[in-house]
């Protein structure tokens, strides 16, 4: 191998080295990224033993069908936000608990009305919250 080939290899190695350490903005600017959202305060409510959680959903056919019908009614309403489409629906022995954020009072009323029409007036527990406006 000649002198020129050795110099060329060294030049290429230095160029790659320089790019890796000087030209990689994701490594250099990692501190500029936003911190991950912290929803631990929201999740603390689910630690309360008396609070209904999604894992308490009964798996008997009647409760599964009740949940399916309510979810279908909510998601088929395209005027509702993604928040409303994703509320937790927990059915236990014919009683339905609705939990999670919605965008407005109107959305909350709409979700509650849909669940009440399907499950019955005295069978819906409202634990929905109005999410704060995006800033």
Steps between C-alpha positions, in 0.01 A plus 500: 500500500637836403542819697199657328271211595607520866439875508160454337396239762611728783313791346181291474535379859545857624201617295276228647632572850434872457147441371414267786609741770444838341218445257256288699249752638287235670788409730608857565150641547346226712449749785273712273230230492185548706461287811258210485149587620435414863156356565576348838245725674232376264600139560488541879121500481514146358694382806198561722352156571143631472563654157403292195785411267499341156639172632185461710286466187295183536549246225152349508315528167241752624757751630725460195204561270392805703850646472517421129169675427599813694844514336342459158250779566775735617750428223239519224430864598763681293415835661670381822871553560761227525491556875130410510551201269757364746322532835519194721180295508492254788198270529445293812175316559303736276642817657716715273774738616621763253845645574747726329525841339270657244541838333183682609177490698314420178722198435455381855121525467508320166710208633281471811180508290626222273596281798170571680294411191672161485554411868205679662465815710611359836779283359756763396763642734652825374871548569571701184712812519526804277858520367666841514528691173816447299735793531 
